[in-house]
Amino acid sequence: MPRKPSSAPASTPPQAPHRAARAPRPAETPTQKLDRLAQAAAAPLTGGLSPVSLGLAAADWAWHLALSPGRRLELAALALQLGRQHLAEGWAPGDESPPPDEDPRFRHEAWAQWPYRQWRAGFRAAETFWSEATQVPGMTTHHAQLTHFFARQWLDMLAPANWPATNPLVHQDLWHNGGAHLRQGLQNWLADATGTPDDNAPPQRFRVGHDVAVTPGKVVYRNALIELIRYTPQSAKVHPEPVLIVPSWIMKYYILDLSPHNSMVRYLVQQGHTVYMLSWRNPDARDAELTMDDYLRLGVLDALQAVGVQHGADTPVHAMGYCLGGTLLAIAAAALARPQGVAGQDQLPPLRSLSLLAAQTDFSEPGELGLFIDEGQIDWLDHTTRGQGYLSGKQMAGSFEFLHSRDLVWARRMREYLLGERDQPNDLMAWNADTTRMPARMHHEYLTDLYLNNALARGSYRVEGRPVSLDDLHLPVFVVGTQRDHVSPWTSVYKLHHLCDAEITFALTNGGHNAGIISEPGHAGRHYQWATRPANGPWTEAADWAASAPRHEGSWWSAWQAWLAARSSAPQPAAQIPKASVLCDAPGTYVLQRYREKN
């Protein structure tokens, strides 16, 4: 049940959170503990991936291929065709150059010269072959996707751009500069491998509270899981209805308050909105038993109640959630909208609108992240997290690097180790490196309930022991998807149209999961599509929507802000933050919590 918001001074340490009424996990038997310890010890050797899940996928592929002589003949014919095509292009030097390669690894003009273009062509032929070879009729979809993914990972590692002997840029440097860049790259590698200070590394920038997360505001509420920031008004008048932002708990909140020029919070405040932001505490081993219900209650519902204390329980709130914060917010909104509501709902202000940014509510097609979510992988992760009490930020970052190894690992290491070029960080990169943890039990529940069982879309996700349904939502909803999102594919985000009959305004913006959201006005090359389905309107397939929705140049922020303003009351003179509710200045204390990760 939501509690009365705390007004304790900033120096008061947070108490242990009240835990939701869920059955405790069964105690381990000695043999179960032995299994957990053995698998946890092996986890670093496999990059946190379950060898059982990977072995089953490989066995599924191998057995079906072994029992399919016709498929083997097809693949042999394809290999012969690709080999002939490669030879037909000619290994002798020639004047005719192939068209430019869109892959940044091979975009340099040197790759068009002999023999590098032949090596590149051979690599492309191998990609074509293995893309086909990993698809064998009879395999389960999950195993086929896993096999295809790991074949691609293996090829990306073997790409000729990654090796000094086959990279023309390294050869040019050896010829013109005596290998100066290669020597610098070796120094970069030694610095990374040994952890010693690197004189070539760029200076530290983008400090929280100094360079990023600098929009003026005050922490007006704190419990054991969140701090709630209220931002200082920057306009003479503001809309009476405040905006409450729920960021993902996987990373720090300030992706939505980066540098002043691209801060979404600052933009909203300057446009006449009173903005509140949740800042999640970075958990430690003592928080191992925190649940999804705890995050719902101590996070969304307590914050909503605190906003009501600031403005009055009758003042409606515009609620916005990003990524998993949006998923959690959708759960909260559905629980509030059902006939039974939630305990203590009379103390909570109503929701005027719901905005979900790159947030999935149907996890049946979650993108590449879903490749590593099955019963075996979740059990493997449980054995890792149960002992230490959390999934570390470093472990999560490693998973994302694995998903995007071409860009985040091989391309970067080619630049740093072969060409001697250190990446110059920007504010988004600095935020991405500022990792957080997830409590062990909450991590298990969110993977099992949302990804594995898709409980929210199926109407079986429970809050206070009763299921919630997104079909209970009747308030206007604004949804944003991004075109190149590997975490929350836009076609998956779009599926909310299937799950509720509320008015839904859907915007599809160019960019990825993070860069597509941080799309401030004036950002070059930005565009988006936009269309509204009225309440109880007809279903439109995602591909048909993309083909018909009008395209607009510029930032979707302006369109969303106008959407919020149209659903808000007339602006009134801005009120200052009450001094009695101030605990400390923004960005608060929780966002500064960091740990030295061993794993």
N, C-alpha and C positions, 0 to 999 in steps of 0.2 A: 504494500500500500504506500502510495507517495507520502512522504513525511513533510512536515513544515520545513521550508527552506532554512538552512543554517545562516545565522548572522554572526558566527563566531569570528574573532579577529584572525588576521592572516597567519599569526604565529601558531594557532591551534593545530596540532597534528591531526590528520584525518583518522577516524576510527575505522575499525574493520567493518566492511560493508555488511548490511543485513542481507542474508542470502535468501533467495526465493525458495519456496517450499517444493523442493524436488528430492526424490529419493536419493540417498547417498550412494555413491558407487560401491559395489561389493568389495570387501577386503580381499587382497591378493593372498592366494595360497603360496606356500614356499616354491612349488614348481612353477607357478605362474610368474613369480618374481624372478626365478632363474631365467625363464624365457624372455622376460622383459629386459633384464640386464644384458643377456647375450645379444639380443637384437639391437638394443640401444648402443652397445659397443661397436656393432657392425655398421650402424647407420652412417657414420662419417666416411666409411670406405665406399659407400654406394651413393654418396651425395644426398642422403635422406630418402632415396627411392627404394621401394620394396623390391628386392630381387625376385620374390615370388611372383609379383604382378608382371614384372618384365619377362621372367622365364615362361610364364603361362602364355603371354603374347607371342614370344618366339616359338614356343612349341606349337601353338595354334597355326602359325604361318608355316612352319616346317612340315608338320603332318599333312596339312591340306595340300601343300605344294608337292610333297612326296607321292600323294595319292591322286595327283592330277597330271598325267602325262601330256594331255592336250595343252594344259596351261604352260607346262615346261617347254613344249614345242613352240608355243606362241612367244614366250620370252626369248628362246634361242633365236627365233626369226627376227625379233626386235633387236637383239644384240647385234646380229649380223647386219641388219639394215643400218643401224646407227654407226657401226664400224665402217661400212662402205661409204656412208655419207661423210664421215669424218675424213676418210682417206681421199674422197673425191674433192674435198676442199683444197687438198694439196698441201704437202709439207715443205715444198720448195718456196723460197721467198718470192713474193709477188708484190705488184704495185697496188692491186685492188684490195681495199680494206673493208672488213665487214662493218655493218651499221653499228653505231655506238651502243654500248651495253648499259642498260639502266641500273644494273647492280653496282652500287658504289664501290665495291671491291675491285671491279674491273673497268671502271669508267675512264681511267686515265688513258690518254692516247697511246701510251706505250704498249698497252695490251693489244693494239691493232697490228703490231709488228710481229714478224716471224722471229723466233718460234713461239712467242708468248700467246699469239692468237690461236695457234693450234692446241696449246695446253688448255687455254680457256675453252675452246670448242670441245675438247675431250672431256673436260669437267662437265660441260653442259650436257653432253651425251650421257654421261654417267648419271646425272640428275634425272634425265628423262627415263632412263632404264629403270632406276630404282623406284621412281615414282609409280611406275607400272608394276614392277616386280613385287612390291609390297601388297598389292591388291590381288588376293586369291579367293575365288568364290568359296563360300562355306565358312569363312572366318567370322567371328563376331565383330560387330562394328567397332566396339571398343578396342579389341585386339588389333584390328586392321589399322585403326588410327594410331595406336601406339607404335606399331611396326613401322608405319610410314614416317612418323615423327622421328624415331631413332635412326632410321636410315638417313633422313635429312640431316640430323645432328652429326652423324659420322662423316657425311660428305662435306658438311660445312667445315669440319675440322681439317679435312684433307684438301681443301681448296688451294690451288696453286698460289693464291695471294698470301697465304699464311706462312710460306716457307721461303727462306732466303734464296735457295737454289732456283726457285721458279718465279720470283717476283721481280719484274723488270725495274721497278723503282729502286729496289735495293742494288741492282746491278748498275744502274745509272749513278747512284751515289758512290759506289765503289770506284767507278771510272772517273767521275768528275771531282769527288771530294775525298777520295782515299778512304771511304767508309766512315766518315765522321758521324753521320746519323746512326749508323749501325752500332758504333761504339757507344753513342749516347743511349741508344735503345738498350744495350747490354747493361749500362749503369741503371737505367730505369727498372729493368728486370731484377737486378740484384737488390735494389732498394725495396721493391715489392716483396721479393722472396724472403729477405732477411728482416724486414720491418724496420730498417735503419732510416734515419732522416734522409730525404732526397732534396738536394740543393736545387734540382731542376723543377721540383714541384711548385705549382702556383701558390702564392700566398693565400692564407685563410681569408675568406670573404663570406658575406651573407650570414653574419651572426644573428641569431634569433634575438629580437628586441632591439637590434642596432641597425641592421641592413634589411632584414625581412621581419614580418610580423610586427610592423611598426605603426599600424593604424591606431590612433589614440583611443583608449578605452579603459575600463575598470573591470576587475573580477568582482562580481556581485553575489556569487553563490559558489559554495564548494561543498562537496561531499567526498566520500572515500574513493570515488571513481572519476568524477568530473570537476572541472572548474567551468563556470559560466561567465563569459566575457560580454559586457554590454559596451558597445562602442559609442564614443562621444559624438553628438550630432555635429555635422559640418554644413548644415543649411539652416536658414532662418525658420523654415517650416518643415514639418515632417508628417507623413501619413500616420494616423493614429494606430494602425495595425502593425505591430512589430514583425520582424522576420527572424525566425529561429533556425539556425543552420546546424545540422547534425553531420559532421564529417565522418569518414571511415575511421574506425579505431585501429586499423592496420598501420597507418602512418600518422605523423603529426598534423594537426589541424591547419597549419599555416600555408598549405598549398593554396588555400583560398584567401590568403593574406600575404602574398609574396612581396616583391618589391613594390614601392608605391605606384609605379606606372602600370602594373598588371595585377593589382590586388582587387579581387572581386568584392571583398568587404568594403574597401575604401570607395569603390565605384557605387555600391548600393547606398552607402551613407551619404555620399555627395549628391545622390539623386533624391534625397529626402526620405530615406527609410531608417527606422530604428532597428539596428541589427544586433542579434545575440549569437554567440558562437560557443559550441561545446568544445572544450579542450580535454581530451581523455588522459587519464593518468597512465603512465607507463608501468605496467604491472611487474611484480617480481614473484618469487617462489611462494610467498605467503598467499598469493591470490590464485593458487592453482585450482581451487574449487569454485571460482566465480563462474556463473552460468550465463546463457543468453538472456534468461529472465532478469538476472542482475543488471546486465547491460541495458535492457529495456527499461527497467524501473529506475535504477540509479542514474541512468543516462537520459533517455528521452523524457520519461514522465516526470522525474524530479526537475529537470530543466524547464519543462513546460509549466510546471507549477510555480517555479521561481519567476518566470516571466509574468505569470498572472499576479504574483505579489507586487511586481514592479508597476504593472499597468492596470490591475483590476481583473478579477476572474471573469468578467463579462466581455473583456476586450478580445476580439478574435485575433488569431495568430496565423501568419503565413509561415508554413513549415517547409524547409528545404533540406534534402539529404543527398549526400554525395557517395557514390560507390556503395559499400556495405552499410554505411550510415544511412543511405537512402533505403536500402532493403529493411533495415531495422525500423526506420521511420514509417515505412509502408505497413509493417506489422503493427506498430503502435496505432496508426491511424485507423486500420481495420478493426483493432480491438476496441478503440474508442467509438467506432461507428456501429458496432453490433448492438443488438437490443439490450444485452446485459451490461455492455460497457466494461469498465474496469473498476476495481475497488477505489474509492476516493475520487471518482470522476467529478463530483460536484465541486472539488477544489481546483479543477483544471480549466483553463480557458478553452473555448472551442477553436477548432481549426477553420480558417477562412479558405485556405487553398493548400495544395500539396504539390511540391516540385521535387522531381527525382532526376538527378544528374548521373548518367552512366551507372544506373542502379538496376540490377536484375530482380524480378519478382518471380519469374519462371526460369528454373535452372535446368530444364531438359536439354538445352543446347548451350552450355556455358562457355564454349570456345576451348582453346588449347589447355586452359587450366583444368578442365574436366578430364583430360587424359590421365591425370595423376590422382583421380579420386575414385577409388573403388574400395571394396571391403578390405582387401589385402593391404592397400596403401594406407588407409586410415588406421588399421591395426598397427602397422609399422610406425606411423607417426605417433600413435598413442604411447607406444613403448619408449619413444624418444622423449616425449613431453611429460609423461607422468612422473618420471624420475626427477627431472629438473623443475617441473611445475609450470612450464610455459614453453611456447615456441619462440625462439629468439628472433630478433630482427635480422640478424646475419643469416639465419637459416631461411627466413622468408626471402631475403634478398637473393640468396643463392638459387632458390626455386625460380624466381623471375628471370635471373640471368640465364638459367638453363632453358627457359621457354623462349628467350630471345637471344640465344647465344651468338647468332650471326652478327647482330648489331652491338650487343652489350659485352661480348667476350672477344670473338675473333677479329672483328673489324677494329675494335678499340686496341687490342693487343698488337695488331699489325701496325697501327699508327705509333703506338708507344714503344714497342720493342724492336721493330724492324726499321722504322723511319725516325725514331727518336723524338716524336712529337707528343708531349703531354697535353691531354685535353684541358682546355681552359673552362673551368666550371661556370655554370650560370646558376641563377637562383633555384630553378627547378631541379637541377642536378644536386645542388646542396641539400634541398629538401628530401630528395630521394635517398640520400645517404644517411639521413637522420632517422634511423629506423626505430621501431617500437616492438614490443612483445605482445603475445596473445596468451591469456591464461589457458592452461591445458584443457580443462573441462569445457570452457566456452569454445575453444578451437575445435574440439571433438564434436560438440553439438552443432556448431554452424556448418561443419563439413557434412555431418550425417543428416541433419534435418533439412538443410537447404540444398546442398549439391547432390548428395546421394539419393535421398528420398523425395526431393522436390516437394516438401510438405506444404509450403506456402501456396504454391500453385494448385495443389490438390485439395486444399481446404482442410488439411489435417494438422497444420501447425497449431500448437496450443499455447494460450496465454491464460494464466490462472486456472489451468485445468480444462479449459474449454477451447474448441477450435475457433480460429478466425478465418474469415473469408474476405478477400479483396472485393468481392461483389457487393459488400456492404458500403463501399465508398460511393458517395454521391456528391462530394465537393469537387470543384474544378481542379484538374490535374495537369501539370506541365511536365513533360518528359523530354530529356535530352539524350540522344545517342551520338556516338562519334564513329566516323567511317572506318578508322583503322584501329579499332579497340580490340585487343587480344584478351583483355580481362573481362569485359562486359560487352560482347559483340552487340552491335546495335540491333540486329535482327532478334536477338534474345531480349534486349530491353523493350523492344517494340511489342513483345507478346503481352504486355499489360493490357493492350486493347482487347485481348481474348478474355481477360480475367475480371474485368469490371465494365459496367455500362456508363460510368461517369463521363462527363465531358473531358476529353483528353486532347491537349495541344502537344503535338510531337515535333521536335526540332532535331534535325540531323546535321551535324557540323563536321567539317573536315578536320583531320587531325586524329590523334590517338586518345587513349584513356585519360591522360593528364593534359597533354598539350591542346587537345580539342576542347577541353573545359576551360583552360586558362587562355581565353581568346578575347582579350580586351579590345575595346574600340580603338581603331588605328593600327592594329596588328596587321602587317602586310600579308596578303594572300588568303585571308579568311573569308569563308562563305558558308552558308547554311541553307537548308530547306526547311519549310515550315508549313504545317497544315493542322486544322482543328477538326476532330470528329465530335459532333454534338452528342449530348447524352442520349443513349439508346440508339446511336447511329449505326449504320451498316458496317460490316467487317470489310476491311481492305487488306489484301495480302501485302507483306512488306515490300516485295519487289514492285508491285503495282503502285504502292505509295511512293517509292523512290522515283518511279518513272513519271509521276504526275504532280508531285508536290512542287510548288513554285520555289525557285532558287533566288536567294538574296545575297548580295555582296556585303562583306563587313562582319561585324561581331554579332553573335546571337544574344549577347548580354543586353543590348539595347532593346531587342524585341521582348526578352523576358521581363526586363524592368517595366516596360510599357504594359505588359500583361499583368504584372503585380499591381501597378498603379491603377489600372482599370477595375481591379477588384478590391480596391481600398477606398476608404472615405477621403473626403477633401482634406488637404494638408492643414495642420494647425501649428501654432507657434511651438518651436522645439523646446523641450524641457531638459534641464541638465540632470545628470545622474544623481540621485539622492546620496548625500554624503554618508548617511547612516548605513547604507547597504554596501559601501565600498570595502573590500577586503585587501586589495592591492591593485597596482597598475597592471594593465595588459602588457605583455602577453601572459602574465601569471607565472606560477611555479611549476605546474605539471608538465608544460611543454619543454621545460629545461631538464627534465629527468632523463639521464642517459646511463647506460651500463657498459662496462667493458665486457664484451661477449667472448666466451671461450669457444663456443661452437659456431 
